[in-house]
Amino acid sequence: MVNRRRFLQALAAAGVSRALPGCAQEAQMPGAYPFGLGVASGYPHPGGMVLWTRLLGDFGSAAVPVRWEIAADESMRRIVASGSVPAEPDWAHSARVEANGLEPDRWYWYRFMAGDAVSPVGRTRTAPRLDAAVDRLRFAFASCQQYEQGYYGAHRHIAADAPDLVAFLGDYIYESSWGKDHVRKHTGSEPYTLDDYRARYALYKSDPDLQAAHAACPWIVTWDDHEVDNDYADDRPEDGMPREQFLARRAAAYRAYYEHMPLPERMRPRGPDMRLHTQLGWGTLGRFFVLDTRQYRSWHPCPRRGRSGGSNTVDVEKCAQLFDGERSMLGRAQERWLESALRESRSRWNLLAQQTRMAQFDQKPGPGRRAWTDGWDGYPAARQRLLSFLSVRRIANPVVLGGDVHLFNVCDLKLDFDDPASPVVASEFVGTSITSQAATQERLNKLLPDNPHMQLLDSRFRGYVRMEVTPRALRADLRAMQTVQVRDAACRTLATYEVANGKAGAGRA
């Protein structure tokens, strides 16, 4: 902490000093609004949730007191909980509140205050009691929002849907600039340091449509590669950076991720390590298992010539490493955790929220098979272990949610994808990207005959997936943006699929 005068000067520089106790006689300096990155909530449980904001301003090394309020009404008249937390300089003046003592299964509203500055009001909710019989859960899931390649109109439509929850499945930021027809630009070069990553998050979170989606309901999140570095695997980067140097970069990226997400305190990173995988229940109706397929995975098999890491597309018969039974996508500790959590689940629907497509995808028309090694196709033994577990243990209604590949994909997950008679173990829905560009539909059409377990494979649109879960069925609306080149574009439902309770596999509704 600094002395009182410097502290007041830092607050004044951000325009928040006037209403602090004892500050009435201090001259107020003009400054920026400190809540320019909006507010967010996440990880609801029956008694509360996490609330988040980050202050913008030149506070130096001062910790800034941030007051918070939760109300039972949108006008913020019926305050049911309140308090104060310090926005610490070591954590980019982010502030998080782990609210407790609230009523289960109901909506609340919240806001933050620093001095006389008041944040926007966010809407959030608690989860139902774990033993509660719940009639409906409505949520959206999304991924892959390269800032330069489009506007975040999909988030505006998510906010308008007013879901109970949003699950974001990775690539919240992009470290690199790529693609064509950019509508806006990254500021600064590719991030490597903590300050670099903080600046990149601040840029992305300045978008008003993204802020609106965060303020509409609580989120649960996981990361993929671009929050750190394209196609990294555990401690191995794509480009051959020395291990210690890369782990320093990963530590900076993980810290910035924590600073900008409504994550609970238990997920605070320790250097380059951060436990993100978790589970979240919604009464007896549904349970989310949020997975991390980046931090603990085995290195990529058969990397490209001249490179130690990164993805590749390989002929499977020429890459013996693919079939090493010890290789893991989740890491063996997370595999054991997931199996234990699934065994203990008593939920009607078990939803695996993870980053990428799980179904096998043959990328070679005709005889033979080519596989992309950065997805589950690069870890077939790990996929087989998981799908076999779901089958043998008869896990109730497993549904896999994914992103990463920038297209809508509805798949039947099987123990043997090469056998048309192999039974369906689980249903899979892969959402397209919020903005990130994709392979052409013409290329994908040529591959559909070699992937009969895929009911839909469509890369033409950006957007998200909207889901409604009831005891009887899970319904998925594939929501397609008209364009991401203009801010106010329309969104429509491209297709709707339904999974019936007790029957694996989706059907067109």
MOBEL-V690487 format. One record per residue. N is the residue number from 1. RES is the residue in one letter. SS is DSSP state (@ for helix, = for strand, . for the rest). Layout:
N/RES/SS, N/RES/SS
This chain:
1/M/., 2/V/., 3/N/., 4/R/@, 5/R/@, 6/R/@, 7/F/@, 8/L/@, 9/Q/@, 10/A/@, 11/L/@, 12/A/@, 13/A/@, 14/A/., 15/G/., 16/V/., 17/S/., 18/R/., 19/A/., 20/L/., 21/P/., 22/G/., 23/C/., 24/A/., 25/Q/., 26/E/., 27/A/., 28/Q/., 29/M/., 30/P/., 31/G/., 32/A/., 33/Y/., 34/P/., 35/F/., 36/G/., 37/L/., 38/G/., 39/V/=, 40/A/=, 41/S/=, 42/G/=, 43/Y/=, 44/P/=, 45/H/=, 46/P/., 47/G/., 48/G/=, 49/M/=, 50/V/=, 51/L/=, 52/W/=, 53/T/=, 54/R/=, 55/L/., 56/L/., 57/G/., 58/D/., 59/F/., 60/G/., 61/S/., 62/A/., 63/A/., 64/V/=, 65/P/=, 66/V/=, 67/R/=, 68/W/=, 69/E/=, 70/I/=, 71/A/=, 72/A/., 73/D/., 74/E/., 75/S/., 76/M/., 77/R/., 78/R/., 79/I/=, 80/V/=, 81/A/=, 82/S/=, 83/G/=, 84/S/=, 85/V/=, 86/P/=, 87/A/=, 88/E/=, 89/P/@, 90/D/@, 91/W/@, 92/A/., 93/H/., 94/S/=, 95/A/=, 96/R/=, 97/V/=, 98/E/=, 99/A/=, 100/N/., 101/G/., 102/L/., 103/E/., 104/P/., 105/D/., 106/R/., 107/W/=, 108/Y/=, 109/W/=, 110/Y/=, 111/R/=, 112/F/=, 113/M/=, 114/A/=, 115/G/., 116/D/., 117/A/=, 118/V/=, 119/S/., 120/P/., 121/V/., 122/G/=, 123/R/=, 124/T/=, 125/R/=, 126/T/., 127/A/., 128/P/., 129/R/., 130/L/., 131/D/., 132/A/., 133/A/., 134/V/., 135/D/., 136/R/., 137/L/=, 138/R/=, 139/F/=, 140/A/=, 141/F/=, 142/A/=, 143/S/., 144/C/., 145/Q/., 146/Q/., 147/Y/@, 148/E/@, 149/Q/@, 150/G/., 151/Y/., 152/Y/., 153/G/@, 154/A/@, 155/H/@, 156/R/@, 157/H/@, 158/I/@, 159/A/@, 160/A/@, 161/D/@, 162/A/., 163/P/., 164/D/., 165/L/=, 166/V/=, 167/A/=, 168/F/=, 169/L/., 170/G/., 171/D/., 172/Y/., 173/I/., 174/Y/., 175/E/., 176/S/., 177/S/., 178/W/., 179/G/., 180/K/., 181/D/., 182/H/., 183/V/., 184/R/., 185/K/., 186/H/., 187/T/., 188/G/., 189/S/., 190/E/., 191/P/., 192/Y/., 193/T/., 194/L/@, 195/D/@, 196/D/@, 197/Y/@, 198/R/@, 199/A/@, 200/R/@, 201/Y/@, 202/A/@, 203/L/@, 204/Y/@, 205/K/@, 206/S/., 207/D/., 208/P/@, 209/D/@, 210/L/@, 211/Q/@, 212/A/@, 213/A/@, 214/H/@, 215/A/@, 216/A/@, 217/C/., 218/P/=, 219/W/=, 220/I/=, 221/V/=, 222/T/., 223/W/., 224/D/., 225/D/., 226/H/., 227/E/., 228/V/., 229/D/., 230/N/., 231/D/., 232/Y/., 233/A/=, 234/D/., 235/D/., 236/R/=, 237/P/., 238/E/., 239/D/., 240/G/., 241/M/., 242/P/., 243/R/@, 244/E/@, 245/Q/@, 246/F/@, 247/L/@, 248/A/@, 249/R/@, 250/R/@, 251/A/@, 252/A/@, 253/A/@, 254/Y/@, 255/R/@, 256/A/@, 257/Y/@, 258/Y/@, 259/E/@, 260/H/@, 261/M/., 262/P/., 263/L/., 264/P/., 265/E/@, 266/R/@, 267/M/@, 268/R/., 269/P/., 270/R/=, 271/G/., 272/P/., 273/D/=, 274/M/., 275/R/., 276/L/., 277/H/., 278/T/=, 279/Q/=, 280/L/=, 281/G/=, 282/W/=, 283/G/., 284/T/., 285/L/., 286/G/=, 287/R/=, 288/F/=, 289/F/=, 290/V/=, 291/L/., 292/D/., 293/T/., 294/R/., 295/Q/., 296/Y/., 297/R/., 298/S/., 299/W/., 300/H/., 301/P/., 302/C/., 303/P/., 304/R/., 305/R/., 306/G/., 307/R/., 308/S/., 309/G/., 310/G/., 311/S/., 312/N/., 313/T/=, 314/V/=, 315/D/=, 316/V/@, 317/E/@, 318/K/@, 319/C/., 320/A/@, 321/Q/@, 322/L/@, 323/F/@, 324/D/., 325/G/., 326/E/., 327/R/., 328/S/., 329/M/., 330/L/., 331/G/., 332/R/@, 333/A/@, 334/Q/@, 335/E/@, 336/R/@, 337/W/@, 338/L/@, 339/E/@, 340/S/@, 341/A/@, 342/L/@, 343/R/@, 344/E/@, 345/S/., 346/R/., 347/S/., 348/R/., 349/W/=, 350/N/=, 351/L/=, 352/L/=, 353/A/=, 354/Q/., 355/Q/., 356/T/., 357/R/., 358/M/., 359/A/., 360/Q/., 361/F/., 362/D/., 363/Q/., 364/K/., 365/P/., 366/G/., 367/P/., 368/G/., 369/R/., 370/R/=, 371/A/=, 372/W/=, 373/T/., 374/D/., 375/G/., 376/W/@, 377/D/@, 378/G/@, 379/Y/., 380/P/@, 381/A/@, 382/A/@, 383/R/@, 384/Q/@, 385/R/@, 386/L/@, 387/L/@, 388/S/@, 389/F/@, 390/L/@, 391/S/@, 392/V/@, 393/R/., 394/R/., 395/I/., 396/A/., 397/N/., 398/P/=, 399/V/=, 400/V/=, 401/L/=, 402/G/=, 403/G/., 404/D/., 405/V/., 406/H/., 407/L/., 408/F/=, 409/N/=, 410/V/=, 411/C/=, 412/D/=, 413/L/=, 414/K/=, 415/L/., 416/D/., 417/F/., 418/D/., 419/D/., 420/P/., 421/A/., 422/S/., 423/P/., 424/V/=, 425/V/=, 426/A/=, 427/S/=, 428/E/=, 429/F/=, 430/V/=, 431/G/., 432/T/., 433/S/., 434/I/., 435/T/., 436/S/., 437/Q/., 438/A/., 439/A/., 440/T/., 441/Q/@, 442/E/@, 443/R/@, 444/L/@, 445/N/@, 446/K/., 447/L/., 448/L/@, 449/P/@, 450/D/@, 451/N/., 452/P/., 453/H/., 454/M/=, 455/Q/=, 456/L/=, 457/L/=, 458/D/=, 459/S/., 460/R/., 461/F/., 462/R/., 463/G/=, 464/Y/=, 465/V/=, 466/R/=, 467/M/=, 468/E/=, 469/V/=, 470/T/., 471/P/., 472/R/., 473/A/=, 474/L/=, 475/R/=, 476/A/=, 477/D/=, 478/L/=, 479/R/=, 480/A/=, 481/M/=, 482/Q/., 483/T/., 484/V/., 485/Q/., 486/V/., 487/R/., 488/D/., 489/A/., 490/A/., 491/C/=, 492/R/=, 493/T/=, 494/L/=, 495/A/=, 496/T/=, 497/Y/=, 498/E/=, 499/V/=, 500/A/=, 501/N/., 502/G/., 503/K/., 504/A/., 505/G/., 506/A/., 507/G/=, 508/R/=, 509/A/.
